[in-house]
Amino acid sequence: MSFLPFTRPSIDEATIQGVVEVLRSGWITSGPKVKEFEAALSEYFGGRPVRAFSSGTATLEVALQLCGIGPGDEVITTPMSWVATANVILHAGARPVFVDIDPVTRNIDLDLIEAAITPATRAIIPVDLAGLPVDRDRLYAIALKHKLRVIEDAAQSMGASWHGQRIGSFGDLISFSFHANKNMTTSEGGCLVLNDDSQIALAEKLRLQGVLRAPDGTMDVDVAGGKANLTDIAARIGLGQLPHIDAFTERRRELARHYFSCFDRSLGCQMPPENFTDSNWHMFQILLPLDQLNISRGEFIEQMRQREIGVGVHYPAIHLFTLYRGLGFREGDFPHAEKIGQETVTLPLFPDMSLQDVERVCVAIKEIIKSAHQ
Ligand SMILES: *Cc1c(COP(=O)(O)O)cnc(C)c1O
């Protein structure tokens, strides 16, 4: 039996051939393929302007700069995310203000946001954990009432939707990641969906050293931009992925449904919310009933590995990392995020796995948990 990883990208032969052609073309960094990729993304998101970046992290950083967020500002976000979500706030010189999550959706608890708003609050960065969208109606109602910007960290929700509208096709600023583990990839990369054409020029300058090129071949620099451009090699991968995104989502939903039908609910694991309309099933995460077991999560993961099955942990609560403890955060600050951070495991889920793989995972979990029950 071959090893089943928790995720693996699906790259077709035409895409591989397309990358070879870019490599042979003589132009391998940002060029025509990036422009083509941005146009295709813009069409996918209903015509809104889109610019591509070298990573989801770089995309978030540019979004914060576009909002003018810096020292003295506060940004509200979730402690249950990949650490990039909070690190970019620190990088901007601003203060991350965490709000605990809803234990069912595992996303930021919208009921708790208003209590965290202060005169220094400038923006909210919500995260669609595992591809399950945050309630956009309530989110934008809060933002509008308090005049806050919203930078949607939609790194995990490419292909997901809210009430039939694609994530990215509406809202303030929407940031995606095309890291290899995301639902569509460029190996590394990301994109930002902008509000209107007026911010395109600044986004482009922030992406590449602040350089503004004039038609006569001269250039000027009026802002200290970074180095966050996507390469044509990466963009060509993205062009081969984008046409498949809706099929990827459908396949992920089918596999997730199979998990729900095969999983033994009597084992005491908490299942993810059964959402088959909005979520893109970026991840399938269960919570282990550790208080009923005589093994740790690490031992569970090791026993799955012995059965040739990869299991991930997404994520330890951000506020308990050393860097964030140094800012004053402590155990007990966000109990729901802490509990999920300790109990969560990510099971294999990616378009190229089979229904039999799902069954194999369910059998392995049952064996391990049955023999670990105290
Ligand atoms: C992956 C991810 C990021 C960062 O994206 P990169 O492309 O790895 O820089 C940010 N936020 C969330 C929620 C992510 O899952």
The ligand as an SDF file (V2000), in Angstrom:
LIG
                    3D

 15 15  0  0  0  0  0  0  0  0999 V2000
   -1.6310   29.5570    3.1110 C   0  0  0  0  0  0  0  0  0  0  0  0
   -2.2080   30.6460    3.9160 C   0  0  0  0  0  0  0  0  0  0  0  0
   -1.6420   31.9320    3.9510 C   0  0  0  0  0  0  0  0  0  0  0  0
   -0.3240   32.2660    3.3200 C   0  0  0  0  0  0  0  0  0  0  0  0
   -0.2080   31.9510    1.9990 O   0  0  0  0  0  0  0  0  0  0  0  0
    1.2500   31.6900    1.3730 P   0  0  0  0  0  0  0  0  0  0  0  0
    0.9880   31.6040   -0.0910 O   0  0  0  0  0  0  0  0  0  0  0  0
    1.7630   30.4160    1.9720 O   0  0  0  0  0  0  0  0  0  0  0  0
    2.1140   32.8490    1.7280 O   0  0  0  0  0  0  0  0  0  0  0  0
   -2.2750   32.9180    4.6730 C   0  0  0  0  0  0  0  0  0  0  0  0
   -3.4090   32.6630    5.3430 N   0  0  0  0  0  0  0  0  0  0  0  0
   -3.9780   31.4550    5.3470 C   0  0  0  0  0  0  0  0  0  0  0  0
   -5.2590   31.2500    6.0910 C   0  0  0  0  0  0  0  0  0  0  0  0
   -3.3940   30.3930    4.6560 C   0  0  0  0  0  0  0  0  0  0  0  0
   -3.9750   29.1870    4.6820 O   0  0  0  0  0  0  0  0  0  0  0  0
  1  2  1  0
  2  3  1  0
  2 14  2  0
  3  4  1  0
  3 10  2  0
  4  5  1  0
  5  6  1  0
  6  7  2  0
  6  8  1  0
  6  9  1  0
 10 11  1  0
 11 12  2  0
 12 13  1  0
 12 14  1  0
 14 15  1  0
M  END
$$$$
